[in-house]
Amino acid sequence: MVEAAVCELRREHPRWGARRIAFELGRDGCPGPVPSVMTVYRILVRHGLIRPQPRGRRREDFRRWERPEPMQLWQMDIVGGVLLADGTEAKVVTGVDDHSRFCVIAKVVPRATGRAVCLAFAQGLARFGVPAEVLTDNGKQFTDRFGKGGEVLFDRICRDNAITHRLTQPASPTTTGKVERFHQSLRRELLDHCGRFADVAAAQAAVDEWVVHYNIRRPHQSLDMACPTDRFASARDDDGGTSAAELLPLRLPGSLAQTLREEAGVPSQLAEAQPEAMVPWTHGPVEFDRVVPPSGNMEVRGKQIWLGTARSGVTVTFWVDTNMIHLLIAGARVKSVRSHLSVNDLAALAAAGGRAAGPSPLPPIEPGCGAVEVDRTVNRGGHVSLGQHVVLAAEILAGRRVSVRVEADTLHFFDPQTRELLRTRPNPLAPDGRPTAWRPPGRTATAGVDRTDDRATTGQQQWCDHGRRSEDLARPTSRAPDGRGGGRRHSVSDRRRRNGPNRCAPD
């Protein structure tokens, strides 16, 4: 009797294995003692209902991981195989909870565009709440990691709702193994034998019916034959410890919010949860987010900014104005460069998704113990000496006279005449260390510059590199009849022409 019951269940459900059949016999009643999984396996092999196959890899060879609580991580992906009567193939946007394997998203879409994927994601957020993290692959619907490094709509929804968006490594489908296993069950139990659907609505109805069975009735072997609903607790459940009034409102772009309000089955309180419209940018600095591409090169209005391949996939916030461009990661400033942007460039960045920025991320200078400025000449290797430290300015500045503004955490290299910012570097000096020959900030190194002979003037006196007054060197000298200098003493201009630039620069 038991053997006949095992064979009958296998014929009715060809996809059931030995473990599932043993579980069903124990749950629904068995005509005799409930057989073990190994006993059921031998019965199926003996009757030719399964073909024994050697196992390629043991379970111990796989590194298994799982979040300890529900709503901590969702895994999302896109699967095809939904055939329609008109000959086209629809897609299914799927999402499962990592802890419970509960299906939170199963949306049939004609084309898996970025907007369609984000709309399915928004429906899941409106129905079950906001998870702490979302794990996806590197599809263009989810990220622009391998494109220009910008922020896509999916990234914006995650950022606005404080969701950490995690990406898998390329060619590593086992990282999102739970949602991939969900796809396998969906194909085997529904899509492989259902035929063609009349339209997308009919396919959605069939998928919804199967998802209810999957979440509530179907046992899961990785959950010790428990159903996903037994381990899942939505953020909007009344018994989950958080009332609806305590939940933060769901923040969505206006176009998606309007579509959700128009579709049936979406909670009506979603419209009340929408934030106020963003104040349009009018003037001032702009902030926007970009994802570092694999090359490590970022681009802002035609200018490349290098961050390195080690930061590939990291979201970087840009703070830009017409003077400076600051790059921040998780609120910490990692790089600052001189801005090449105009007011029109700022307006274009704001129109492309930027937002009005707050104050500059540069640390404020405390009064009384703030910045100082010094003048240095960059050596041939691009370095300057500051307080017994050799600091890299830039190799391209070799031989150039620069002013250095020394702040608590930052060194700013700028042109002493135009005060044009050239480079920004971290400050290696001790908190109480100051370089020699310093002066209060805000005053230039010299009062004026004669660009014809590149002489530096301070008041009415001129100094050269020998430390003597240049007015003594510029006295009239005896000249030969042919007009050439006949003495050993020459003017500063003559010395500059003969010895080259930077010979009379101030120390």
Phi, psi and omega in degrees: 000315180295318181295322178293321178296323178295314181294323180294317178296322180293321179290326178288327183231086185297341182272352181283137176262188184295319181293318180292320179295318178298322179293316181295323177295322178287331182276319185265355180105135182239139180296347179214201176299141181291122181285158176282170180296320180293324178295317178297321180297316180295323178297316181294323178291320182297324181268005178071023181275342173223157180251117181296131180229139178292142180280130182287311181228143179283159178297329181292341180284342181266142176267107185263139179219155183200140176289143185287341184225154175290162179065014173271329181209132170250141171252129184235149178197181179230135180230146178257198179099004178267100184271137181250163184293334180278006177092357179270168179240123177269167179242161177237120173275119188241155175203135179231150175282132187294322184284316188255350186065016180290132179280115181258341181220128173208080187249123177274127182230144177298319178223136183275067176280169179297322180291320179295320179294317180293326177294319176295320177298317179295323177296320176295320178295319180292331184273319186247349182105183185258123176281169178283324183219157174226131180248125179223171172275195186259029177298152183293341176289336185257329186203157173250033183300320181257019174251234179274356177084018180273185180259122177270174183298323179297318177298322182293320178297318179297317181294317182293335182251017176058041178257129177280118181265115180254142181243147177278163171288151178300143178058043177224072183291342180291342178297321174260045185295331182290316178287330175293322176292328174296320177298320179298317178295320180297320179291312185295320188266348182224300192288329185289338186230011182270347182079200181268142178267152181295317180202186182293323180297319178294320177296321179295321179296318179294319179294319178299318179296318179291324180296321177299316177296320181295317184283325191255321189255322189283123177284153183242126185294324180289346177259022184058046177063024172269160178273151181303326181293340179289338183248356185262138175225115181288153176292345181256006177292143180291330182265010182274002177092353180233120180280165180297329180289333181276346181285141175291146180294148179283125182259119181225151172301152186301322181293319178291321180297320179294320179295320179295322179293331181278335182279150180282152176087358178266136181304139183291335181288356179297323180296326180285341183273357183286140178287166177291157181297142181291137179292127183295149179287135179242316179197172178092187182290161183233144174242142173204163185246142175222153175258132182293124179286170180301332179288341183081003181259122175261156182226130178228106176051050175089357180246132180271141178232120185272128174240344177100150181290340180294337180262019180299133180088355181274139177278126183244133176263127178261130171247114188230146167213194183280356181248321187222155170233117179251139177246128184234141174236119182055037177085352180259131180286126182248342181197147176222134178226161178290137185278140173250009189273149173256178178296325178294324176296319177298320178296321179293321178294322178293322179291335181273013178117003178286171182222160179295130184269158176275204179293164181299141179285356176296138182295141179291152179266123179286136180293142178092331181225037188268219190279158171228165180231145177222164177245136180218157172254127183286131181282181185293338177272359180088018184248158171228161180255125180224114174054049180064022174239136174266115187246135177282122172267288174184139181296330180290344179268009183304132180081001184261143175276126183229159169255143184239123175263117184260112176250182186297321184239352192223146171246128179248122177260126182215163179289130185292338181267309183270348184055034176278127183291130182253315181208158174230130181227156173292151184270115180271357185285155176292156182303326181260007182268136178228141177289162179286160178058042180270164179217163176298153182288160174094354179246137183286165182290327182225160179282334180192167182221129173269106187286348181288316179243005173061034178271142178262133182243142174229107187065235179254007184249147178237143184229144176245182188287350178272356178083359178269158179288130183289342178291334175286328180283341186260015178294153179300140181242157178292142185239150178284162180301330181279001177095352180277155180297131181251359180250180181271342183261136184232164178285167179298322180297318179296318179296322181292318180295326183278322186264351181091174183288166173067012177275337181245023178288148181292153180288000000 
